Amino acid sequence: MTEKKQKSKSRISIRLDLSSKFWKTFLIVLAVFLTFAGPTYIVYVVFLKILKMDYVVSMASGFALFIVGLVLIWYLIKRKVIS
């Protein structure tokens, strides 16, 4: 059972090589974008203006983007990408 867990962890680490500067930068910028621009600009421009979604649905999706950004920041801190 532990071999399966090790193999799955190695597959994930191969996909997201956090030692590379590109992935570090990309994930930090994505986390910041989701945390700050997600609940504000994306909700207003994409959901309200372009897709003509209901206000409550767009606010809920903005909150979901904010939570995803916070989870990504938490993951990066846990992996010591952000010190």
OpenMM code with the backbone's topology and positions (N, CA, C; nanometers):
from openmm import Vec3, app, unit

residues = "MET THR GLU LYS LYS GLN LYS SER LYS SER ARG ILE SER ILE ARG LEU ASP LEU SER SER LYS PHE TRP LYS THR PHE LEU ILE VAL LEU ALA VAL PHE LEU THR PHE ALA GLY PRO THR TYR ILE VAL TYR VAL VAL PHE LEU LYS ILE LEU LYS MET ASP TYR VAL VAL SER MET ALA SER GLY PHE ALA LEU PHE ILE VAL GLY LEU VAL LEU ILE TRP TYR LEU ILE LYS ARG LYS VAL ILE SER".split()
positions = [
    Vec3(0.0815, -0.1192, 0.0000),
    Vec3(0.0000, 0.0000, 0.0000),
    Vec3(0.0858, 0.1256, 0.0000),
    Vec3(0.1968, 0.1224, 0.0708),
    Vec3(0.2812, 0.2409, 0.0759),
    Vec3(0.3512, 0.2656, -0.0578),
    Vec3(0.3754, 0.1608, -0.1351),
    Vec3(0.4358, 0.1789, -0.2667),
    Vec3(0.3423, 0.2557, -0.3582),
    Vec3(0.2135, 0.2270, -0.3487),
    Vec3(0.1160, 0.2984, -0.4310),
    Vec3(0.1129, 0.4460, -0.3938),
    Vec3(0.1188, 0.4759, -0.2636),
    Vec3(0.1186, 0.6154, -0.2197),
    Vec3(0.2437, 0.6873, -0.2664),
    Vec3(0.3584, 0.6188, -0.2602),
    Vec3(0.4829, 0.6796, -0.3051),
    Vec3(0.4792, 0.7064, -0.4546),
    Vec3(0.4263, 0.6125, -0.5318),
    Vec3(0.4179, 0.6304, -0.6761),
    Vec3(0.3253, 0.7450, -0.7114),
    Vec3(0.2133, 0.7559, -0.6410),
    Vec3(0.1212, 0.8653, -0.6702),
    Vec3(0.1823, 0.9997, -0.6314),
    Vec3(0.2559, 1.0046, -0.5209),
    Vec3(0.3233, 1.1288, -0.4821),
    Vec3(0.4303, 1.1659, -0.5821),
    Vec3(0.5027, 1.0679, -0.6340),
    Vec3(0.6075, 1.0983, -0.7306),
    Vec3(0.5472, 1.1467, -0.8619),
    Vec3(0.4309, 1.0941, -0.8997),
    Vec3(0.3634, 1.1424, -1.0211),
    Vec3(0.3219, 1.2877, -1.0059),
    Vec3(0.2693, 1.3213, -0.8901),
    Vec3(0.2274, 1.4596, -0.8665),
    Vec3(0.3487, 1.5519, -0.8662),
    Vec3(0.4558, 1.5116, -0.8026),
    Vec3(0.5729, 1.5980, -0.7959),
    Vec3(0.6393, 1.6122, -0.9323),
    Vec3(0.6239, 1.5129, -1.0195),
    Vec3(0.6778, 1.5261, -1.1548),
    Vec3(0.5966, 1.6296, -1.2314),
    Vec3(0.4655, 1.6281, -1.2145),
    Vec3(0.3812, 1.7237, -1.2848),
    Vec3(0.4036, 1.8667, -1.2357),
    Vec3(0.4182, 1.8860, -1.1064),
    Vec3(0.4416, 2.0184, -1.0500),
    Vec3(0.5799, 2.0203, -0.9866),
    Vec3(0.6774, 2.0473, -1.0662),
    Vec3(0.8149, 2.0533, -1.0170),
    Vec3(0.8350, 2.1889, -0.9507),
    Vec3(0.8190, 2.1916, -0.8182),
    Vec3(0.8255, 2.3181, -0.7462),
    Vec3(0.9676, 2.3701, -0.7289),
    Vec3(1.0650, 2.2955, -0.7778),
    Vec3(1.2013, 2.3470, -0.7723),
    Vec3(1.2312, 2.4358, -0.8929),
    Vec3(1.1470, 2.4293, -0.9935),
    Vec3(1.1687, 2.5124, -1.1122),
    Vec3(1.1173, 2.6539, -1.0871),
    Vec3(1.1901, 2.7522, -1.1332),
    Vec3(1.1511, 2.8924, -1.1136),
    Vec3(1.0223, 2.9251, -1.1883),
    Vec3(1.0025, 2.8617, -1.3040),
    Vec3(0.8824, 2.8880, -1.3823),
    Vec3(0.7575, 2.8506, -1.3035),
    Vec3(0.7535, 2.7281, -1.2469),
    Vec3(0.6354, 2.6831, -1.1739),
    Vec3(0.6145, 2.7633, -1.0463),
    Vec3(0.7223, 2.7989, -0.9786),
    Vec3(0.7081, 2.8810, -0.8584),
    Vec3(0.6420, 3.0143, -0.8923),
    Vec3(0.6950, 3.0790, -0.9941),
    Vec3(0.6421, 3.2095, -1.0343),
    Vec3(0.4990, 3.1975, -1.0835),
    Vec3(0.4733, 3.0978, -1.1668),
    Vec3(0.3390, 3.0797, -1.2217),
    Vec3(0.2363, 3.0546, -1.1119),
    Vec3(0.2680, 2.9677, -1.0178),
    Vec3(0.1724, 2.9362, -0.9119),
    Vec3(0.1501, 3.0521, -0.8160),
    Vec3(0.2546, 3.1298, -0.7891),
    Vec3(0.2386, 3.2474, -0.7034),
    Vec3(0.1516, 3.3521, -0.7718),
    Vec3(0.1766, 3.3777, -0.9000),
    Vec3(0.0959, 3.4752, -0.9736),
    Vec3(-0.0486, 3.4271, -0.9846),
    Vec3(-0.0692, 3.2986, -1.0088),
    Vec3(-0.2045, 3.2438, -1.0162),
    Vec3(-0.2769, 3.2568, -0.8822),
    Vec3(-0.2076, 3.2278, -0.7734),
    Vec3(-0.2682, 3.2390, -0.6406),
    Vec3(-0.3066, 3.3833, -0.6099),
    Vec3(-0.2196, 3.4752, -0.6409),
    Vec3(-0.2491, 3.6176, -0.6162),
    Vec3(-0.3646, 3.6630, -0.7049),
    Vec3(-0.3644, 3.6211, -0.8303),
    Vec3(-0.4721, 3.6587, -0.9218),
    Vec3(-0.6065, 3.6044, -0.8734),
    Vec3(-0.6100, 3.4779, -0.8329),
    Vec3(-0.7355, 3.4197, -0.7859),
    Vec3(-0.7822, 3.4836, -0.6558),
    Vec3(-0.6885, 3.5163, -0.5680),
    Vec3(-0.7265, 3.5728, -0.4389),
    Vec3(-0.7765, 3.7159, -0.4510),
    Vec3(-0.7094, 3.7979, -0.5305),
    Vec3(-0.7452, 3.9394, -0.5353),
    Vec3(-0.8321, 3.9767, -0.6551),
    Vec3(-0.7995, 3.9285, -0.7732),
    Vec3(-0.8775, 3.9652, -0.8918),
    Vec3(-0.9987, 3.8759, -0.9098),
    Vec3(-0.9935, 3.7546, -0.8576),
    Vec3(-1.1056, 3.6617, -0.8727),
    Vec3(-1.2372, 3.7146, -0.8196),
    Vec3(-1.2416, 3.7566, -0.6948),
    Vec3(-1.3689, 3.8041, -0.6410),
    Vec3(-1.4107, 3.9423, -0.6916),
    Vec3(-1.3214, 4.0162, -0.7532),
    Vec3(-1.3575, 4.1522, -0.7950),
    Vec3(-1.3728, 4.1624, -0.9464),
    Vec3(-1.2633, 4.1637, -1.0184),
    Vec3(-1.2672, 4.1906, -1.1618),
    Vec3(-1.3284, 4.0770, -1.2419),
    Vec3(-1.2964, 3.9530, -1.2071),
    Vec3(-1.3516, 3.8406, -1.2827),
    Vec3(-1.5026, 3.8339, -1.2640),
    Vec3(-1.5465, 3.8541, -1.1429),
    Vec3(-1.6913, 3.8508, -1.1161),
    Vec3(-1.7614, 3.9615, -1.1932),
    Vec3(-1.7074, 4.0811, -1.1873),
    Vec3(-1.7738, 4.1942, -1.2519),
    Vec3(-1.7713, 4.1820, -1.4035),
    Vec3(-1.6535, 4.1615, -1.4596),
    Vec3(-1.6406, 4.1631, -1.6052),
    Vec3(-1.6963, 4.0364, -1.6694),
    Vec3(-1.6494, 3.9223, -1.6249),
    Vec3(-1.6864, 3.7975, -1.6922),
    Vec3(-1.8275, 3.7531, -1.6560),
    Vec3(-1.8562, 3.7425, -1.5282),
    Vec3(-1.9831, 3.6839, -1.4884),
    Vec3(-2.1007, 3.7796, -1.5047),
    Vec3(-2.0850, 3.9058, -1.4646),
    Vec3(-2.1980, 3.9981, -1.4710),
    Vec3(-2.2162, 4.0601, -1.6094),
    Vec3(-2.1079, 4.1032, -1.6722),
    Vec3(-2.1199, 4.1754, -1.7989),
    Vec3(-2.1245, 4.0829, -1.9205),
    Vec3(-2.0341, 3.9875, -1.9278),
    Vec3(-2.0254, 3.9031, -2.0474),
    Vec3(-2.1271, 3.7891, -2.0436),
    Vec3(-2.1315, 3.7143, -1.9342),
    Vec3(-2.2194, 3.5980, -1.9266),
    Vec3(-2.3601, 3.6316, -1.8776),
    Vec3(-2.3812, 3.7531, -1.8306),
    Vec3(-2.5124, 3.7994, -1.7818),
    Vec3(-2.5702, 3.7043, -1.6761),
    Vec3(-2.4862, 3.6652, -1.5813),
    Vec3(-2.5304, 3.5765, -1.4746),
    Vec3(-2.6042, 3.6554, -1.3665),
    Vec3(-2.6783, 3.5838, -1.2866),
    Vec3(-2.7471, 3.6427, -1.1736),
    Vec3(-2.6437, 3.6950, -1.0730),
    Vec3(-2.6796, 3.7994, -1.0014),
    Vec3(-2.5874, 3.8615, -0.9079),
    Vec3(-2.5432, 3.7648, -0.7984),
    Vec3(-2.6366, 3.6886, -0.7427),
    Vec3(-2.6047, 3.5965, -0.6333),
    Vec3(-2.5106, 3.4857, -0.6818),
    Vec3(-2.5353, 3.4323, -0.8007),
    Vec3(-2.4499, 3.3272, -0.8564),
    Vec3(-2.3098, 3.3807, -0.8832),
    Vec3(-2.3009, 3.5016, -0.9346),
    Vec3(-2.1692, 3.5589, -0.9627),
    Vec3(-2.0922, 3.5870, -0.8335),
    Vec3(-2.1607, 3.6304, -0.7281),
    Vec3(-2.0932, 3.6531, -0.6008),
    Vec3(-2.0474, 3.5214, -0.5380),
    Vec3(-2.1274, 3.4184, -0.5513),
    Vec3(-2.0891, 3.2868, -0.4988),
    Vec3(-1.9684, 3.2322, -0.5750),
    Vec3(-1.9650, 3.2511, -0.7056),
    Vec3(-1.8489, 3.2049, -0.7828),
    Vec3(-1.7252, 3.2879, -0.7503),
    Vec3(-1.7418, 3.4157, -0.7235),
    Vec3(-1.6297, 3.4987, -0.6817),
    Vec3(-1.5749, 3.4547, -0.5471),
    Vec3(-1.6637, 3.4179, -0.4563),
    Vec3(-1.6202, 3.3660, -0.3264),
    Vec3(-1.5466, 3.2336, -0.3437),
    Vec3(-1.5942, 3.1497, -0.4357),
    Vec3(-1.5268, 3.0219, -0.4635),
    Vec3(-1.3872, 3.0458, -0.5204),
    Vec3(-1.3724, 3.1437, -0.6089),
    Vec3(-1.2397, 3.1766, -0.6629),
    Vec3(-1.1472, 3.2271, -0.5527),
    Vec3(-1.2007, 3.3053, -0.4605),
    Vec3(-1.1230, 3.3549, -0.3478),
    Vec3(-1.0739, 3.2389, -0.2605),
    Vec3(-1.1606, 3.1430, -0.2331),
    Vec3(-1.1235, 3.0267, -0.1521),
    Vec3(-1.0175, 2.9436, -0.2240),
    Vec3(-1.0319, 2.9248, -0.3553),
    Vec3(-0.9312, 2.8498, -0.4320),
    Vec3(-0.7966, 2.9201, -0.4251),
    Vec3(-0.7957, 3.0526, -0.4344),
    Vec3(-0.6714, 3.1286, -0.4220),
    Vec3(-0.6076, 3.1125, -0.2853),
    Vec3(-0.6887, 3.1158, -0.1802),
    Vec3(-0.6352, 3.0973, -0.0446),
    Vec3(-0.5802, 2.9562, -0.0242),
    Vec3(-0.6479, 2.8570, -0.0796),
    Vec3(-0.6000, 2.7183, -0.0681),
    Vec3(-0.4678, 2.7028, -0.1421),
    Vec3(-0.4573, 2.7659, -0.2580),
    Vec3(-0.3312, 2.7596, -0.3332),
    Vec3(-0.2186, 2.8291, -0.2578),
    Vec3(-0.2456, 2.9422, -0.1953),
    Vec3(-0.1445, 3.0101, -0.1141),
    Vec3(-0.1047, 2.9224, 0.0040),
    Vec3(-0.2029, 2.8599, 0.0693),
    Vec3(-0.1739, 2.7697, 0.1802),
    Vec3(-0.0859, 2.6538, 0.1351),
    Vec3(-0.1148, 2.5968, 0.0170),
    Vec3(-0.0345, 2.4872, -0.0378),
    Vec3(0.1091, 2.5322, -0.0640),
    Vec3(0.1256, 2.6514, -0.1203),
    Vec3(0.2597, 2.7022, -0.1507),
    Vec3(0.3394, 2.7313, -0.0236),
    Vec3(0.2725, 2.7798, 0.0792),
    Vec3(0.3403, 2.8037, 0.2078),
    Vec3(0.3790, 2.6713, 0.2715),
    Vec3(0.2891, 2.5735, 0.2638),
    Vec3(0.3165, 2.4423, 0.3219),
    Vec3(0.4360, 2.3756, 0.2533),
    Vec3(0.4473, 2.3927, 0.1219),
    Vec3(0.5588, 2.3342, 0.0457),
    Vec3(0.6840, 2.4231, 0.0497),
    Vec3(0.6766, 2.5322, 0.1240),
    Vec3(0.7878, 2.6258, 0.1430),
    Vec3(0.8336, 2.6921, 0.0131),
    Vec3(0.7379, 2.7116, -0.0795),
    Vec3(0.7661, 2.7888, -0.1985),
    Vec3(0.7629, 2.9370, -0.1637),
    Vec3(0.6666, 2.9737, -0.0780),
    Vec3(0.6570, 3.1091, -0.0239),
    Vec3(0.7071, 3.1014, 0.1196),
    Vec3(0.8059, 3.1812, 0.1506),
    Vec3(0.8599, 3.1763, 0.2878),
    Vec3(0.8014, 3.2849, 0.3747),
] * unit.nanometer
topology = app.Topology()
chain = topology.addChain("A")
for resn in residues:
    res = topology.addResidue(resn, chain)
    for name in ("N", "CA", "C"):
        topology.addAtom(name, app.Element.getBySymbol(name[0]), res)
